[in-house]
Amino acid sequence: MRENRVRTKISFLIIFLFVVLSGCSNYTELNEIAIVLGIGIDYIPEKDVYEVTYQVVNPSENAARGTGSGGTPVINYKSRGKTISEAAGNSTNIFPRKNIYSHIQLVLIGEQLAKKESLNFIFDVFERDAGVRVNVPVLITRNADIKTTMDILSSIDKIPVRSLVGKVMNASDLLGEHGEIKIYDIIENLTNEGSEPTISGISIRGNSKTGASKKNIESMNKTFIFLNGIAVFNKGKLVGWIDGKKTKSLQIIKNKIRTSSLRIHCDQKRYNNLLVNHLKSKSKVDLQNSQAVITIQVNAFGNLTELLCNKDISKREVIKEYQRKGEQELEKEIKDGIIVAQKLESDVFGFGEILRNTHQKKWRKSKQQWNKLFSQAKVNVKVNLTIEGTGMRIKPYPY
Amino acid sequence: MWKKVSLKQHKSSGNTSSSDDLLTKNLIENVGQIKEDLGDCSDLNVRMIKHKENPFAFAVIHIDGISNTPKIDEHVIEPLLTNKFDPASRTIKDELQQVIAVTNIKEKNTFKDILSAIVSGGTVILIDNDPSALILSTREIESRSIVEPTTQTVIRGPKDSFTENLRTNTSLVRSRIQSPNLRLDSMIIGEVTQTQVEIMYIKDIADESIVKEVKNRLQKIKIDGIIESAYIEGFIQDEMQTPFPTVQNTERPDAVVGNLLEGRVAIFMTGTPYVLIVPVTFTQLFQSPEDYYQNQYIGSVLRILRLGAFFLALYAPAVYVAMITHHQALVPTVLLVSIAAQREAIPFPAIVEAFIMEITFEVLREAGIRMPRAVGSALSIVGALILGQAAVDAGFVSAAMVIIVSVTAIASFALPNYNLGIAARSLRFLLLIVASYAGLYGVLAASLIIGMHMCSLRSFGVPYLSPIAPFKLKEQKDVLFRFALPNLINRPTPANKKNRVRIGNRNEGE
């Protein structure tokens, strides 16, 4: 009996502690909150304030079965503040519901901000706030205003920022030119010595006025947002862009590439196409006579996907020739990318980090002028390409 | 309080009858006394026999309907009418024993014994000039035939189930266990109903101490009457204040056989097809006899599925409410947007919505059990329409909540033990309230308390969560997974410790 009473007392104590120690409750009904899916941050130099654009989902327009009244699937609105938190506070003046930031899909950075201000100052709030994730992709607008870019409606994915994330994923999966850069990648690159962040850029193609209205969904003459180059930063500021195929070098050296297509000459006029589906690279960095030497060893495997010259590929020599040409092409793409970065004096590949990890003494001596050293570095690229398959057909058509 | 009062009343009313009085020598007086004690009921048959060639007068008394009347006519009354008895004989009862063709004949001389024999279906022969009576066992009660089980069905396995007749039920088990070690102990429970209760176990396999404990607890039951085995269950369970079943019930003879072979004790009661099995462990409630009749792989998968169904039935609404009111960050974005779209126009908070749906469903379920069969289709149409369509269209509840509640309901029916479903049902509401106040933190805290409670439970001394807590590695072969039958060498915990091996040559090791 006594034992029982003790047991009851203890269980009541435990229940009591559960109630008391639980801290505050954060009860909110779903129809009292606004789910923020995208945030765009820009800087207005004249007034020295941040301008934050919020993309908030309009739930009833996204219902599987229509309760919608034909409005836009998202609502974009802007607010300003000296800090990002202040801007968020000011946003309550214009929006009726409490924002929740845990579902942000994309962070957009304005070109103004990246050029005039430093990236260093905007990610602190993302990492410090427990309610926000840091595995969110980041993009940068190029030649366009943030709000205009976020306003372009998309048809396949109703929510514009989700469609942008889809484009990045698709390009990085199939083309190999863009990688998904997330907030923590940027924070890591900003804080680490010997590496600089890169962010993919987006631009508008078409008329931005019709793009922001329902017409964009209804007509076939659509305004699109497309991925346009990769922004290169130096000490947190935007210094230039790497464009087109050259951006592949970034993905190859960071070993993030999945598949990529490679165009090779087969005779004077025509090309063949190769699909690289497995690629591993290994980079070595050393300092010799106060000059940096960068060696990149690439092993790639691919398939022939398109033949436009009538050469008999059942012969070993032909395949070997194509392999050699593919190697040259790949080497060129990689080198071109590195040259652009060298001109901008920004070590976006993280070679400095490799040097730090392998030759600590040399790194300590040279880390002050590393960007200079990088820009004058000697680059050796060795590519080893193997063609594994020729597809479903052996002989090309007799042209 | 109520129990005490009712028992007292019963005792005082019992004292008015002439319970311990002895029979007199006068036949007419005796018959008169019996008639008076039984209130001269209309189903009481008293047949006076006075053959002209016979010097003796007999009275044959029985109650119509609970005794076998054709048998009495043929084997009792007819010999009494046709045989001639010697008036000089001093051993008239011996002579009667020789002519009456009934298996069991006893001689008694108190009114108490005679009355209890009559009300339990026996036939009493009173003899003139003799202060004692013969009691013949002629009990026969109309009973249902053996049909397929209605609540615990299987695809493969025996198709018979228990009936309301105790003897039929024990015979169904005895025909399956043809061992001299099968033991059956009888007792009477209920001071008014005098219900026959029998406990069955296999000597040497069942633990002696558990058998003793079961008998002990049964003997301690002091009540005016027991109607269903649930009454016994209510009295013998270790812990009264728990939603979890600590006594199992089944209407399947093969389930009883399986449990007897695992060293458990079965309690039979007349008047109900539900047989109780003790002791019970929590994991046992997820086992269906069919687990052993099917391939071990599908048996294991189904067991895990049932465990999943239990957790679903317990947690689904609570976790859903916690997620959408406290932890929106944990819901995948697309799903959250979709749920938000559904909840946009709902006027109630999520917890109210959940309660509306849960209570509507509980009402529907209750109505489904109680209503007359003929209106069944009407109910299902209305239920399906209201729950599935109209409530959503009207904007009272969201479609997501309808899905959650239906999944919960279906999951609670997937459990092989109905009592376990009831436990999940009652705890679900508790969890729902906690979830709406404190989110997943509350759900976790409540689960912890439920877990502590389950650890403290015992069923006839066996820890409720064994063999998981306390953990016994050897017995895991038949808990979450059902290993192949040849691997299940040992009997589980409740069985007699000296006799554990059930497969292979038992003498080999000794």
Interface residues (C-beta under 8 A of the other chain):
Chain A: R7 S11 I14 I15 F18 S22 S25 N26 Y27 T28 E29 L30 N31 I33 I35 L37 V57 P59 S60 E61 N62 A63 A64 T67 I100 S102 H103 Q105 G131 I159 R162
Chain B: I324 T325 H326 Q328 A329 T333 L336 V337 S338 I339 A340 A341 Q342 R343 E344 A345 I346 P349 A350 S436 Y437 A438 G439 Y441 G442 A445 I449 M452 S456
